[in-house]
Amino acid sequence: MSESVRVVAAGDHFILPSLITAALDHELTCDVRELTLGWPLEPFGPVAEVTEASDAEDELIEALAGAQVLVTQMGPVTERVLDACPDLRLVVVCRGGPVNVNLEAAKRHDVRVCFAPGRNAAATAEFTVGLLLAALRRIPQAHNLLAGEGSWQGATYYTYEHSGLELEDLPVGLVGYGAVGSRVARALCAFGAQVMVHDPYVRGEIHGLRVASLDELLRRSRVITLHARLTAETRGLIGARELSLLPRGAVVVNVARGPLLDEDALCDALESGRLSGAALDTYATEPVPAGSRLFGLRDRVVMTPHLGGASRAVAEKAAHIAAAEVGRWVRGEALAHELT
């Protein structure tokens, strides 16, 4: 069967088509056609009825002629694409969720859909710790003073009033303990931090102290870092009331999902001096609007443009996870990451 399978590797400038092809070569023999979509050099966005996809329906339809399998990260698997590709039977999305796939239409067309959970857990955890350290020790601000302005006034950060916090013995609260949060907890324990965790959905042993309520976690933490999934329940999880429970001078880190955190409430707390800093990689609106209040707080906020998962290993892992699913499908085995 494998020799007759035709696969389209619709990669982009992050998950390269060549990475997908190489991963497939380790799993099975198949006919692969490569297509390079524009992301991230071209932004993703809504395409027809799907979200976060490259605007490339026509290119994808042309590439999928006669193909049974599509492996992609940003390909727009819309109803139009599915209607035009009757041979398609399997779509594997190289990301944590298939937001670029019309799942209802796929089901109607008898197309199975898989994804690649955990591909960026290690990268995001490492990035979280990096942002946390940057915020605690004011590394970007000192860099900008010296490298950008040639000013040695960064030495001001050696005064007691302006010097940073160190992780050893620091009470750090983790909101969520999934694939990313658990890795962050292990890393922070190695630094000697007093790690506390609140996650009502996790059972069993954890790294750190389990805290029963979110309010208790906030009251006890000098730093909080967010790792919860974004759901209707967790949207706006950390707002003005929650921020007011933190000790004065606390720091907030969010490398999870922007809407977990009320940005206006965060800015209010930073402007008032109740919070001493924040480190953000995700935002309520992306890209961050030009008029965002966050830009006026650059001396207290470390900001990066949603880069937590930007590592070469993530692209390679995603390609291998996807290729393994294709191999299982070809061999008639149960799929490991299928949406049902």
Sequence and secondary structure as in RCSB ss.txt:
>XXXX:A:sequence
MSESVRVVAAGDHFILPSLITAALDHELTCDVRELTLGWPLEPFGPVAEVTEASDAEDELIEALAGAQVLVTQMG
PVTERVLDACPDLRLVVVCRGGPVNVNLEAAKRHDVRVCFAPGRNAAATAEFTVGLLLAALRRIPQAHNLLAGEG
SWQGATYYTYEHSGLELEDLPVGLVGYGAVGSRVARALCAFGAQVMVHDPYVRGEIHGLRVASLDELLRRSRVIT
LHARLTAETRGLIGARELSLLPRGAVVVNVARGPLLDEDALCDALESGRLSGAALDTYATEPVPAGSRLFGLRDR
VVMTPHLGGASRAVAEKAAHIAAAEVGRWVRGEALAHELT
>XXXX:A:secstr
 GGG EEEEEE SSS HHHHHHHHHHH   EEEEEE  TTTS  EEETTEEEE S HHHHHHHTTT SEEEESS 
 B HHHHHH TT  EEEESSSS TTB HHHHHHTT EEE  TTTTHHHHHHHHHHHHHHHHHTHHHHHIIIIIH 
  GGGGGGSTTT    STT EEEEE  SHHHHHHHHHHHHHT EEEEE TT  S  SSEE S HHHHHHH SEEE
E     TTTTT B HHHHHHS TTEEEEE S GGGB HHHHHHHHHHTSEEEEEES  SSSS  TT GGGGGTTT
EEE SS TT  HHHHHHHHHHHHHHHHHHHHT   SSB  
